[in-house]
Amino acid sequence: MNYNWNWGIFFEASPEGNGTYADMLLSGLIWTIVTALCAWVIAFAVGSVVGVLRTLPSRAAQSVGNAYVELFRNIPLLVQMFLWFFVLPEVLPESWGTWLKQLPNAPFYTAVVCLGFFTASRVAEQVRAGIQALPRGQRMAGTALGLTTAQTYRYVLLPNAYRIILPPLTSEFLNNLKNTSVALTIGLLELTARARAMQEFSFQVFEAFTAATIIYIIINLLVVTAAGLIERRVAVPGR
């Protein structure tokens, strides 16, 4: 059986009536980028806090940080996505659960929260490693200057730790970007979901997923290039 190649399929009208198949993929790309960026805001903020907790001298703070990382890092992302989308509304009070179910764009908000908290557990590990990689003298210098623990982290430890962990943070952002494809299982029409819909409508499976693959590669290369520029910009002279 010979496959009927048709690279002009992208310029044909889609059955949805909202433009061409290329427009479908572009719409999915926008949802992918917006979801990844919103999830990264949560991941970076929560991950930084949890990472700091794991390096504090307080045993209680370390236990909270460790519990968060072990919980979210050891449960598969797909399972977490289903828990947030299908299970959470059922265990909440009935009025809250009904509100969640009727929320416009519920798959988007669910994907953002799920990806944010999942990726935060990985960001926390990077932040912890970055802080612990710094010489002990930096923390002691902050104490000697009369800085509080919060000020020592804010002005001494975290600025240097972020410089160290910028490359692994870039990798986590790329993972977060690619993990948005899991959200198709709860109905988010991101890039992979749009490519799958194009394949189902047109039966041009190779064209649809080749285009999606190329788009993912281009986005990843742009992110890596931007991260490289940022890394050179924030590098400490002489290090």
Backbone as CSV, one residue per row, in Angstrom:
resi,resn,N_x,N_y,N_z,CA_x,CA_y,CA_z,C_x,C_y,C_z
1,MET,0.839,-1.192,0.000,0.000,0.000,0.000,0.872,1.238,0.000
2,ASN,0.738,2.097,-0.998,1.543,3.302,-1.112,0.881,4.455,-0.366
3,TYR,1.732,5.231,0.324,1.236,6.398,1.065,1.118,7.579,0.112
4,ASN,0.030,8.312,0.193,-0.227,9.454,-0.681,0.290,10.730,-0.022
5,TRP,1.521,11.113,-0.343,2.114,12.319,0.228,1.406,13.559,-0.310
6,ASN,1.184,14.522,0.582,0.524,15.767,0.182,0.978,16.893,1.101
7,TRP,2.110,17.508,0.742,2.638,18.586,1.580,1.827,19.874,1.448
8,GLY,0.966,19.938,0.448,0.101,21.112,0.317,-1.100,21.078,1.238
9,ILE,-1.205,20.016,2.045,-2.339,19.879,2.943,-2.434,21.033,3.932
10,PHE,-1.285,21.622,4.265,-1.282,22.699,5.264,-2.052,23.929,4.789
11,PHE,-2.198,24.091,3.492,-2.864,25.273,2.951,-4.311,24.986,2.554
12,GLU,-4.771,23.776,2.855,-6.157,23.443,2.590,-7.021,23.806,3.797
13,ALA,-8.289,24.107,3.541,-9.203,24.499,4.608,-9.451,23.326,5.549
14,SER,-9.432,23.596,6.845,-9.693,22.555,7.830,-11.194,22.377,8.005
15,PRO,-11.633,21.198,8.408,-13.070,20.952,8.622,-13.660,21.796,9.743
16,GLU,-12.813,22.372,10.592,-13.319,23.191,11.693,-13.908,24.509,11.211
17,GLY,-13.518,24.919,9.980,-14.038,26.159,9.428,-13.356,27.401,9.953
18,ASN,-12.189,27.244,10.580,-11.460,28.384,11.147,-10.121,28.584,10.457
19,GLY,-10.085,28.439,9.146,-8.839,28.615,8.417,-8.303,27.301,7.899
20,THR,-7.005,27.295,7.645,-6.348,26.130,7.068,-5.789,25.220,8.157
21,TYR,-5.222,24.097,7.707,-4.557,23.201,8.659,-3.345,23.878,9.299
22,ALA,-2.688,24.747,8.557,-1.564,25.496,9.131,-2.042,26.391,10.267
23,ASP,-3.232,26.969,10.103,-3.801,27.783,11.176,-4.103,26.933,12.406
24,MET,-4.529,25.694,12.174,-4.762,24.782,13.291,-3.489,24.561,14.097
25,LEU,-2.401,24.294,13.387,-1.125,24.064,14.072,-0.646,25.322,14.785
26,LEU,-0.857,26.477,14.161,-0.459,27.736,14.782,-1.245,27.971,16.070
27,SER,-2.540,27.669,16.056,-3.353,27.794,17.266,-2.835,26.881,18.364
28,GLY,-2.477,25.647,17.992,-1.921,24.728,18.974,-0.592,25.209,19.520
29,LEU,0.221,25.803,18.648,1.513,26.331,19.092,1.325,27.441,20.121
30,ILE,0.353,28.319,19.889,0.102,29.414,20.829,-0.306,28.862,22.191
31,TRP,-1.211,27.870,22.205,-1.620,27.269,23.472,-0.445,26.588,24.165
32,THR,0.428,25.954,23.387,1.606,25.310,23.968,2.505,26.329,24.653
33,ILE,2.792,27.427,23.973,3.686,28.444,24.521,3.079,29.105,25.750
34,VAL,1.803,29.474,25.669,1.153,30.139,26.798,1.097,29.209,28.008
35,THR,0.751,27.957,27.780,0.693,26.987,28.880,2.065,26.795,29.517
36,ALA,3.092,26.666,28.684,4.445,26.440,29.199,4.933,27.645,30.006
37,LEU,4.678,28.850,29.514,5.138,30.055,30.210,4.419,30.233,31.548
38,CYS,3.098,30.052,31.547,2.343,30.198,32.795,2.763,29.137,33.812
39,ALA,2.956,27.903,33.345,3.391,26.842,34.248,4.788,27.112,34.787
40,TRP,5.655,27.719,33.957,7.018,27.991,34.400,7.047,29.060,35.486
41,VAL,6.138,30.024,35.430,6.067,31.037,36.484,5.801,30.362,37.827
42,ILE,4.840,29.436,37.840,4.545,28.701,39.071,5.730,27.831,39.469
43,ALA,6.303,27.126,38.505,7.402,26.203,38.799,8.610,26.931,39.371
44,PHE,8.963,28.064,38.774,10.148,28.795,39.237,9.923,29.375,40.633
45,ALA,8.727,29.949,40.860,8.451,30.557,42.158,8.377,29.505,43.261
46,VAL,7.559,28.477,43.037,7.398,27.436,44.057,8.688,26.634,44.217
47,GLY,9.336,26.318,43.096,10.573,25.562,43.161,11.674,26.300,43.910
48,SER,11.749,27.606,43.745,12.752,28.393,44.472,12.493,28.347,45.970
49,VAL,11.224,28.493,46.362,10.881,28.459,47.788,11.192,27.086,48.378
50,VAL,10.786,26.035,47.679,11.022,24.675,48.190,12.522,24.375,48.227
51,GLY,13.257,24.823,47.211,14.698,24.615,47.205,15.387,25.297,48.364
52,VAL,14.928,26.501,48.695,15.494,27.216,49.844,15.151,26.484,51.138
53,LEU,13.919,26.012,51.256,13.518,25.279,52.463,14.437,24.091,52.713
54,ARG,14.866,23.443,51.651,15.695,22.240,51.798,17.123,22.555,52.216
55,THR,17.500,23.836,52.209,18.866,24.213,52.602,18.899,25.002,53.906
56,LEU,17.735,25.254,54.499,17.699,25.979,55.765,18.167,25.082,56.904
57,PRO,18.682,25.669,57.981,19.122,24.845,59.121,17.968,24.198,59.870
58,SER,16.740,24.642,59.646,15.579,24.098,60.341,15.224,22.708,59.823
59,ARG,15.128,21.740,60.725,14.743,20.386,60.337,13.310,20.356,59.804
60,ALA,12.429,21.160,60.403,11.034,21.196,59.972,10.932,21.709,58.540
61,ALA,11.674,22.773,58.231,11.652,23.331,56.882,12.195,22.319,55.875
62,GLN,13.269,21.634,56.233,13.828,20.622,55.346,12.841,19.483,55.103
63,SER,12.115,19.090,56.136,11.143,18.007,56.002,10.016,18.399,55.053
64,VAL,9.554,19.645,55.160,8.491,20.125,54.267,8.982,20.121,52.822
65,GLY,10.197,20.643,52.618,10.759,20.679,51.274,10.971,19.291,50.700
66,ASN,11.508,18.397,51.513,11.744,17.028,51.045,10.437,16.311,50.712
67,ALA,9.418,16.526,51.548,8.129,15.885,51.310,7.525,16.360,49.994
68,TYR,7.624,17.658,49.725,7.077,18.189,48.473,7.770,17.561,47.269
69,VAL,9.099,17.538,47.291,9.854,17.005,46.159,9.547,15.529,45.942
70,GLU,9.536,14.755,47.012,9.300,13.319,46.868,7.880,13.041,46.376
71,LEU,6.917,13.851,46.814,5.534,13.629,46.406,5.339,13.905,44.922
72,PHE,5.750,15.084,44.465,5.463,15.477,43.091,6.440,14.871,42.081
73,ARG,7.648,14.555,42.513,8.618,14.011,41.572,8.400,12.525,41.308
74,ASN,7.800,11.814,42.254,7.691,10.360,42.138,6.347,9.873,41.603
75,ILE,5.428,10.791,41.325,4.148,10.408,40.722,4.202,10.791,39.249
76,PRO,3.934,9.863,38.324,4.000,10.188,36.894,3.135,11.398,36.545
77,LEU,3.623,12.191,35.613,2.923,13.413,35.236,1.510,13.123,34.740
78,LEU,1.346,12.066,33.949,0.027,11.743,33.427,-0.959,11.452,34.550
79,VAL,-0.500,10.724,35.563,-1.360,10.415,36.712,-1.739,11.706,37.430
80,GLN,-0.771,12.603,37.617,-1.066,13.866,38.272,-2.067,14.682,37.470
81,MET,-1.935,14.663,36.147,-2.864,15.410,35.299,-4.285,14.900,35.500
82,PHE,-4.447,13.595,35.542,-5.777,13.015,35.744,-6.307,13.323,37.146
83,LEU,-5.421,13.296,38.135,-5.853,13.593,39.502,-6.371,15.031,39.607
84,TRP,-5.630,15.960,39.026,-6.056,17.361,39.078,-7.371,17.570,38.336
85,PHE,-7.523,16.920,37.179,-8.667,17.210,36.312,-9.919,16.406,36.675
86,PHE,-9.754,15.122,36.986,-10.912,14.260,37.198,-11.231,14.022,38.677
87,VAL,-10.197,13.926,39.514,-10.413,13.528,40.906,-10.647,14.725,41.817
88,LEU,-9.837,15.780,41.660,-9.943,16.929,42.564,-11.354,17.499,42.648
89,PRO,-12.073,17.733,41.520,-13.437,18.272,41.645,-14.390,17.372,42.424
90,GLU,-14.099,16.074,42.473,-14.989,15.140,43.154,-14.746,15.093,44.657
91,VAL,-13.543,15.429,45.104,-13.234,15.364,46.531,-13.437,16.704,47.224
92,LEU,-13.569,17.776,46.452,-13.839,19.082,47.032,-15.314,19.188,47.413
93,PRO,-15.676,20.175,48.232,-17.103,20.420,48.478,-17.859,20.577,47.159
94,GLU,-19.123,20.165,47.152,-19.886,20.074,45.907,-19.906,21.390,45.135
95,SER,-20.070,22.506,45.833,-20.138,23.797,45.135,-18.809,24.132,44.472
96,TRP,-17.702,23.824,45.155,-16.382,24.082,44.573,-16.133,23.171,43.385
97,GLY,-16.488,21.900,43.534,-16.294,20.954,42.448,-17.098,21.332,41.216
98,THR,-18.340,21.778,41.420,-19.167,22.205,40.290,-18.559,23.415,39.604
99,TRP,-18.028,24.337,40.403,-17.390,25.534,39.827,-16.189,25.151,38.978
100,LEU,-15.392,24.211,39.463,-14.227,23.768,38.704,-14.635,23.105,37.395
101,LYS,-15.670,22.275,37.449,-16.106,21.568,36.249,-16.651,22.526,35.191
102,GLN,-17.266,23.628,35.633,-17.877,24.574,34.709,-16.944,25.717,34.333
103,LEU,-15.731,25.675,34.821,-14.780,26.751,34.550,-14.425,26.788,33.070
104,PRO,-14.545,27.965,32.413,-14.127,28.048,31.000,-12.634,27.742,30.861
105,ASN,-12.292,27.037,29.799,-10.896,26.660,29.558,-10.303,25.871,30.730
106,ALA,-11.117,25.014,31.333,-10.649,24.224,32.479,-9.408,23.390,32.157
107,PRO,-9.320,22.764,30.954,-8.084,22.003,30.660,-6.830,22.868,30.697
108,PHE,-6.941,24.120,30.267,-5.776,25.010,30.286,-5.328,25.278,31.712
109,TYR,-6.261,25.680,32.577,-5.904,25.996,33.964,-5.382,24.754,34.688
110,THR,-5.993,23.614,34.416,-5.529,22.377,35.041,-4.110,22.048,34.602
111,ALA,-3.854,22.178,33.305,-2.516,21.879,32.784,-1.479,22.818,33.376
112,VAL,-1.804,24.094,33.501,-0.865,25.071,34.053,-0.517,24.721,35.496
113,VAL,-1.544,24.446,36.307,-1.307,24.129,37.718,-0.546,22.817,37.864
114,CYS,-0.968,21.802,37.124,-0.318,20.494,37.220,1.136,20.566,36.790
115,LEU,1.392,21.151,35.628,2.764,21.271,35.142,3.595,22.155,36.065
116,GLY,2.982,23.210,36.598,3.707,24.118,37.476,4.211,23.426,38.723
117,PHE,3.324,22.701,39.407,3.722,22.031,40.644,4.634,20.837,40.378
118,PHE,4.407,20.140,39.264,5.281,19.019,38.925,6.697,19.506,38.622
119,THR,6.813,20.522,37.779,8.133,21.039,37.411,8.803,21.715,38.599
120,ALA,8.014,22.278,39.518,8.586,22.936,40.695,9.421,21.965,41.519
121,SER,9.006,20.701,41.572,9.781,19.721,42.341,11.153,19.500,41.727
122,ARG,11.258,19.625,40.426,12.545,19.464,39.745,13.368,20.750,39.849
123,VAL,12.712,21.891,39.765,13.417,23.163,39.947,13.973,23.249,41.367
124,ALA,13.214,22.751,42.339,13.672,22.782,43.733,14.985,22.027,43.899
125,GLU,15.112,20.911,43.211,16.356,20.153,43.271,17.524,20.952,42.693
126,GLN,17.264,21.667,41.598,18.321,22.482,40.989,18.729,23.622,41.924
127,VAL,17.747,24.268,42.533,18.044,25.375,43.452,18.817,24.871,44.657
128,ARG,18.389,23.748,45.214,19.109,23.176,46.355,20.556,22.869,45.989
129,ALA,20.752,22.233,44.843,22.112,21.892,44.417,22.945,23.138,44.181
130,GLY,22.332,24.176,43.602,23.073,25.412,43.348,23.521,26.086,44.628
131,ILE,22.642,26.131,45.630,22.990,26.759,46.910,24.076,25.962,47.619
132,GLN,23.941,24.638,47.617,24.927,23.811,48.305,26.263,23.761,47.571
133,ALA,26.266,24.134,46.281,27.520,24.159,45.533,28.349,25.399,45.839
134,LEU,27.741,26.393,46.473,28.477,27.614,46.793,29.413,27.376,47.978
135,PRO,30.533,28.067,48.022,31.436,27.946,49.178,30.723,28.346,50.469
136,ARG,31.017,27.650,51.544,30.376,27.945,52.824,30.689,29.348,53.301
137,GLY,31.802,29.882,52.829,32.195,31.212,53.252,31.204,32.294,52.855
138,GLN,30.453,32.065,51.799,29.488,33.076,51.373,28.367,33.232,52.396
139,ARG,27.852,32.112,52.891,26.819,32.186,53.927,27.378,32.821,55.197
140,MET,28.597,32.434,55.545,29.223,32.975,56.755,29.509,34.462,56.608
141,ALA,29.857,34.889,55.384,30.108,36.307,55.149,28.835,37.115,55.346
142,GLY,27.706,36.575,54.877,26.437,37.275,55.079,26.111,37.421,56.547
143,THR,26.349,36.366,57.319,26.105,36.429,58.762,27.035,37.436,59.423
144,ALA,28.305,37.457,58.996,29.274,38.389,59.578,28.905,39.838,59.285
145,LEU,28.262,40.085,58.159,27.835,41.446,57.813,26.573,41.869,58.552
146,GLY,25.990,40.962,59.325,24.789,41.291,60.084,23.507,41.080,59.315
147,LEU,23.582,40.365,58.185,22.384,40.103,57.401,21.554,39.005,58.061
148,THR,20.249,39.132,57.957,19.374,38.064,58.425,19.470,36.885,57.460
149,THR,18.862,35.771,57.852,18.879,34.598,56.972,18.208,34.911,55.642
150,ALA,17.069,35.602,55.697,16.356,35.971,54.468,17.199,36.886,53.596
151,GLN,17.877,37.847,54.211,18.720,38.776,53.451,19.936,38.071,52.871
152,THR,20.477,37.112,53.595,21.625,36.355,53.083,21.238,35.580,51.827
153,TYR,20.068,34.971,51.861,19.598,34.260,50.662,19.298,35.245,49.541
154,ARG,18.646,36.349,49.879,18.202,37.297,48.850,19.370,37.990,48.165
155,TYR,20.368,38.393,48.895,21.433,39.227,48.335,22.737,38.479,48.067
156,VAL,22.925,37.311,48.672,24.212,36.627,48.540,24.063,35.262,47.845
157,LEU,23.257,34.380,48.422,23.239,32.999,47.959,22.464,32.797,46.657
158,LEU,21.225,33.260,46.607,20.401,32.995,45.436,20.933,33.627,44.145
159,PRO,21.400,34.891,44.175,21.936,35.447,42.910,23.066,34.608,42.319
160,ASN,23.944,34.108,43.176,25.057,33.283,42.678,24.592,31.876,42.308
161,ALA,23.646,31.337,43.079,23.152,29.994,42.784,22.430,29.957,41.438
162,TYR,21.641,30.982,41.149,20.917,31.011,39.876,21.884,31.061,38.693
163,ARG,22.998,31.744,38.868,23.993,31.769,37.783,24.557,30.380,37.520
164,ILE,24.758,29.621,38.583,25.321,28.282,38.444,24.331,27.330,37.767
165,ILE,23.068,27.446,38.138,22.084,26.446,37.689,21.310,26.900,36.452
166,LEU,21.733,27.969,35.801,21.019,28.426,34.610,20.941,27.351,33.517
167,PRO,22.039,26.629,33.211,21.926,25.568,32.190,20.917,24.476,32.548
168,PRO,20.968,23.894,33.779,19.944,22.889,34.101,18.535,23.474,34.174
169,LEU,18.409,24.745,34.563,17.089,25.367,34.543,16.555,25.475,33.122
170,THR,17.449,25.722,32.179,17.040,25.758,30.777,16.505,24.399,30.344
171,SER,17.176,23.339,30.764,16.707,21.992,30.441,15.337,21.729,31.057
172,GLU,15.119,22.199,32.293,13.822,22.003,32.930,12.726,22.785,32.211
173,PHE,13.069,23.975,31.723,12.077,24.741,30.968,11.712,24.016,29.678
174,LEU,12.701,23.441,29.014,12.428,22.692,27.787,11.576,21.460,28.089
175,ASN,11.858,20.779,29.196,11.024,19.643,29.590,9.594,20.087,29.862
176,ASN,9.474,21.228,30.523,8.151,21.779,30.813,7.404,22.087,29.520
177,LEU,8.124,22.643,28.544,7.518,22.961,27.254,7.018,21.699,26.554
178,LYS,7.852,20.665,26.555,7.466,19.423,25.875,6.389,18.658,26.648
179,ASN,6.379,18.817,27.968,5.384,18.115,28.768,3.974,18.659,28.573
180,THR,3.850,19.830,27.945,2.510,20.344,27.663,1.738,19.389,26.773
181,SER,2.436,18.537,26.030,1.756,17.586,25.145,0.909,16.589,25.935
182,VAL,1.260,16.361,27.208,0.479,15.442,28.030,-0.935,15.984,28.246
183,ALA,-1.083,17.307,28.174,-2.386,17.926,28.437,-3.427,17.598,27.375
184,LEU,-3.009,17.008,26.257,-4.015,16.609,25.248,-4.943,15.552,25.819
185,THR,-4.493,14.815,26.845,-5.314,13.757,27.436,-6.501,14.307,28.222
186,ILE,-6.454,15.610,28.576,-7.585,16.217,29.286,-8.300,17.241,28.413
187,GLY,-7.937,17.271,27.126,-8.686,18.101,26.190,-8.077,19.429,25.828
188,LEU,-6.831,19.702,26.242,-6.191,20.958,25.848,-5.712,20.850,24.403
189,LEU,-6.115,21.789,23.564,-5.786,21.729,22.143,-4.442,22.400,21.877
190,GLU,-3.394,21.814,22.443,-2.050,22.333,22.208,-1.492,21.742,20.914
191,LEU,-0.202,21.911,20.673,0.378,21.572,19.377,0.212,20.098,19.013
192,THR,0.538,19.203,19.942,0.422,17.781,19.647,-1.023,17.380,19.391
193,ALA,-1.935,17.937,20.171,-3.356,17.639,19.967,-3.823,18.131,18.608
194,ARG,-3.340,19.304,18.196,-3.722,19.831,16.894,-3.149,18.979,15.760
195,ALA,-1.916,18.513,15.922,-1.335,17.633,14.907,-2.114,16.330,14.817
196,ARG,-2.536,15.830,15.961,-3.334,14.591,15.975,-4.690,14.820,15.301
197,ALA,-5.309,15.980,15.563,-6.588,16.285,14.925,-6.427,16.423,13.409
198,MET,-5.327,17.053,12.985,-5.066,17.196,11.554,-4.911,15.831,10.900
199,GLN,-4.229,14.938,11.588,-4.040,13.588,11.048,-5.370,12.845,10.929
200,GLU,-6.248,13.034,11.921,-7.530,12.346,11.898,-8.454,12.903,10.825
201,PHE,-8.377,14.219,10.595,-9.230,14.842,9.585,-8.765,14.524,8.161
202,SER,-7.443,14.585,7.953,-6.905,14.506,6.594,-6.260,13.163,6.263
203,PHE,-5.961,12.357,7.287,-5.255,11.077,7.119,-3.822,11.268,6.615
204,GLN,-3.299,12.500,6.739,-1.896,12.783,6.363,-1.053,12.774,7.642
205,VAL,-0.828,11.588,8.169,-0.183,11.446,9.476,1.258,11.925,9.451
206,PHE,2.000,11.598,8.391,3.419,11.960,8.357,3.597,13.475,8.234
207,GLU,2.786,14.099,7.413,2.894,15.548,7.256,2.565,16.265,8.566
208,ALA,1.496,15.816,9.228,1.053,16.474,10.457,2.114,16.408,11.547
209,PHE,2.644,15.216,11.793,3.587,15.072,12.897,5.002,15.503,12.513
210,THR,5.316,15.518,11.221,6.590,16.103,10.795,6.594,17.596,11.069
211,ALA,5.481,18.255,10.757,5.372,19.686,11.018,5.467,19.973,12.510
212,ALA,4.770,19.172,13.328,4.823,19.376,14.779,6.241,19.175,15.311
213,THR,6.935,18.160,14.797,8.313,17.889,15.227,9.230,19.061,14.898
214,ILE,9.117,19.579,13.692,9.961,20.708,13.272,9.679,21.935,14.140
215,ILE,8.406,22.166,14.447,8.056,23.322,15.283,8.656,23.174,16.677
216,TYR,8.564,21.978,17.263,9.157,21.753,18.587,10.669,21.984,18.546
217,ILE,11.326,21.504,17.506,12.781,21.667,17.397,13.146,23.147,17.303
218,ILE,12.415,23.894,16.497,12.701,25.324,16.329,12.536,26.061,17.656
219,ILE,11.439,25.772,18.367,11.216,26.426,19.662,12.344,26.105,20.629
220,ASN,12.729,24.835,20.694,13.797,24.430,21.611,15.116,25.119,21.271
221,LEU,15.435,25.218,19.983,16.673,25.896,19.582,16.632,27.371,19.958
222,LEU,15.485,28.005,19.814,15.362,29.416,20.192,15.556,29.593,21.695
223,VAL,14.982,28.686,22.479,15.125,28.763,23.936,16.583,28.566,24.342
224,VAL,17.244,27.577,23.750,18.648,27.307,24.082,19.523,28.503,23.709
225,THR,19.265,29.095,22.558,20.041,30.270,22.131,19.829,31.432,23.086
226,ALA,18.587,31.690,23.458,18.291,32.783,24.386,18.931,32.534,25.746
227,ALA,18.879,31.284,26.214,19.491,30.955,27.503,21.001,31.142,27.464
228,GLY,21.621,30.808,26.343,23.060,31.020,26.209,23.423,32.496,26.291
229,LEU,22.625,33.339,25.662,22.867,34.785,25.719,22.701,35.305,27.144
230,ILE,21.665,34.818,27.830,21.444,35.248,29.217,22.585,34.787,30.110
231,GLU,23.046,33.564,29.893,24.129,33.020,30.718,25.394,33.859,30.578
232,ARG,25.714,34.262,29.347,26.903,35.114,29.140,26.681,36.499,29.739
233,ARG,25.457,36.977,29.708,25.166,38.319,30.214,25.290,38.397,31.729
234,VAL,24.857,37.359,32.431,24.849,37.405,33.900,26.080,36.760,34.511
235,ALA,26.989,36.260,33.688,28.182,35.607,34.233,29.027,36.601,35.026
236,VAL,29.570,36.108,36.137,30.449,36.940,36.971,31.817,37.014,36.297
237,PRO,32.360,38.193,36.042,33.661,38.308,35.380,34.739,37.540,36.133
238,GLY,35.523,36.780,35.399,36.615,36.029,36.010,36.234,34.653,36.487
239,ARG,34.918,34.293,36.354,34.490,32.953,36.793,33.871,32.227,35.633
